[in-house]
Amino acid sequence: MPDPAPTSSTTTSLDELLKLVDDPLARKRLAAELPKLLEQQKLASLHAFAYGLSHEINNPLANIATRAQTLLADEPHPDRKRRLAVIVAQAFRAHEMLADVMLFAKPPRLNRETVLVFSLLRELVDQFQSEAAAQQTSLTLVPPGDETAEQVAISADPVHLKMGVQAMLRNALEAVAHQGAVTLQLCVASKTIAIVVRDTGPGLSEEAREHLYDPFYSGREAGRGLGLGLSKTWRIAELHGGAIAAENLAPTGCQFTLTLPR
């Protein structure tokens, strides 16, 4: 005989849990500490999952990529060469996705260096120009209002910082999709720098805003990627003592601002 259908949700909310605590001081302390504990538990579970997954999948991925590269080197037929190249690219993409999960769940220690931020942004814009051109989207690095801004340097891990801004640019290009515009700008203050990415995409829905940096959520159905890329940027900002913020623009589009200490 089948089990009867549940009459109410089995999910217990934080508010419901707090109602079970009689002592007001204990309730206040629980309200402050429980979300942090849940976040830590989620990250620990994600790390264990990613570690097991990478251990099981990376070796087959490497085998697939190696064999496809070997076949690609000797393949004379253009169409088969293209298909083999896609196999190689997708194998590397899967490997990068696993690495991203590991970075979010348990990031390595930062290797800080003196980073010229504007030079790093110029390099990234050059890197993404072909991708932007393929979808007929303009990608522009806004010139700094002050020439000294080009020489502004911060103490940061250049590899991680580059990964964080790459995720912001990729999210913007995915949101625009076709015949739009993406701009990248460096804003300098006395104690902070801000890396600002603006796009002419559809903006953020209320649901997307609630799950903005959740690695388990994807907003692609609404026309904006989100998902692990921006979770990675959030994590990198946190490691550097910074923050990332998002806002919708009028009449359409979105702005992401990565703020870091100087």
Secondary structure, 3 states (H helix, E strand, C coil): CCCCCCCCCCCCCHHHHHHCCCCHHHHHHHHHHHHHHHHHHHHHHHHHHHHHHHHHHHHHHHHHHHHHHHHHHHCCCHHHHHHHHHHHHHHHHHHHHHHHHHHHHCCCCCCCEEEEHHHHHHHHHHHHHHHHHHCCCEEEECCCCCHHHHHCEEEECHHHHHHHHHHHHHHHHHHHCCCCEEEEEEEECCCEEEEEEEECCCCCCHHHHHCCCCCCCCCHHHCCCCCHHHHHHHHHHHHCCCEEEEEECCCCCEEEEEEEEC
